[in-house]
Amino acid sequence: MSDGINKFLGDSPLRVLVKLVVVSILVGFVMTVFDWYPADILYAIRNFLVDIWRTGFAALGRVGDYLLLGAAVVIPVFLVLRVLSYRR
């Protein structure tokens, strides 16, 4: 059983615990220096995804604008050309 735990953790449980404590202290110090909190990180990720979502739909809206503007010219020209070629 101990071998399975060591294999899962990558080292002995005590060494892993010491490594996790040291890394937690370092990360906590850096987060304190930059005035970051775990909730801020989650909100930043959420806001990033929402901005991507909105920007994506804004880009689709612009494509729709381009389509309508182009169609306002292309469709009448197409119809005129079809009418002129129908007479022949």
PLY file of the C-alpha trace (Angstrom):
ply
format ascii 1.0
element vertex 88
property float x
property float y
property float z
element edge 87
property int vertex1
property int vertex2
end_header
0.00 0.00 0.00
2.81 2.40 0.88
4.39 1.78 -2.52
1.14 2.75 -4.26
0.89 5.99 -2.28
4.52 6.85 -3.01
3.97 6.13 -6.69
0.81 8.27 -6.76
2.41 11.20 -4.93
5.75 10.91 -6.70
7.68 10.81 -3.41
7.16 9.91 0.23
4.12 11.58 1.83
6.24 13.58 4.29
8.50 15.00 1.56
5.48 15.87 -0.58
3.88 17.61 2.40
7.05 19.65 3.03
7.25 20.62 -0.67
3.59 21.64 -0.73
4.03 23.78 2.41
7.08 25.56 0.96
5.40 26.20 -2.39
2.21 27.36 -0.63
4.19 29.88 1.42
5.96 31.20 -1.69
2.75 31.47 -3.71
0.96 33.10 -0.77
3.77 35.65 -0.45
3.69 36.49 -4.17
-0.10 36.79 -4.12
0.10 39.10 -1.10
2.72 41.29 -2.78
0.50 41.70 -5.86
-2.67 41.97 -3.74
-4.24 38.99 -5.49
-6.87 36.75 -3.95
-8.18 33.40 -5.20
-11.61 34.91 -5.84
-10.00 37.66 -7.94
-8.31 35.04 -10.09
-11.60 33.21 -10.61
-13.39 36.46 -11.46
-10.61 37.38 -13.90
-10.94 34.02 -15.65
-14.72 34.43 -15.77
-14.47 37.98 -17.13
-11.93 36.84 -19.72
-14.27 34.13 -20.98
-17.24 36.51 -21.02
-15.23 39.07 -23.00
-14.21 36.42 -25.51
-17.86 35.35 -25.79
-19.06 38.92 -26.38
-16.24 39.76 -28.77
-16.98 36.63 -30.77
-20.61 37.60 -31.21
-19.62 41.18 -31.99
-17.41 39.83 -34.77
-20.32 37.78 -36.07
-22.46 40.92 -35.96
-19.88 42.73 -38.08
-19.91 39.86 -40.59
-23.69 40.22 -40.74
-23.28 43.96 -41.38
-20.83 43.24 -44.18
-23.24 40.70 -45.64
-26.14 43.15 -45.64
-24.07 45.98 -47.10
-22.71 43.75 -49.84
-26.11 42.25 -50.56
-27.58 45.75 -50.97
-25.29 46.16 -53.99
-24.85 42.62 -55.29
-28.48 41.49 -55.38
-29.82 44.45 -57.43
-26.88 44.12 -59.85
-27.53 40.39 -60.12
-31.24 40.98 -60.81
-30.50 43.62 -63.45
-28.01 41.32 -65.17
-30.51 38.44 -65.10
-33.26 40.62 -66.57
-30.92 41.89 -69.31
-29.73 38.37 -70.19
-33.34 37.08 -70.17
-34.28 39.37 -73.07
-31.72 37.76 -75.36
0 1
1 2
2 3
3 4
4 5
5 6
6 7
7 8
8 9
9 10
10 11
11 12
12 13
13 14
14 15
15 16
16 17
17 18
18 19
19 20
20 21
21 22
22 23
23 24
24 25
25 26
26 27
27 28
28 29
29 30
30 31
31 32
32 33
33 34
34 35
35 36
36 37
37 38
38 39
39 40
40 41
41 42
42 43
43 44
44 45
45 46
46 47
47 48
48 49
49 50
50 51
51 52
52 53
53 54
54 55
55 56
56 57
57 58
58 59
59 60
60 61
61 62
62 63
63 64
64 65
65 66
66 67
67 68
68 69
69 70
70 71
71 72
72 73
73 74
74 75
75 76
76 77
77 78
78 79
79 80
80 81
81 82
82 83
83 84
84 85
85 86
86 87
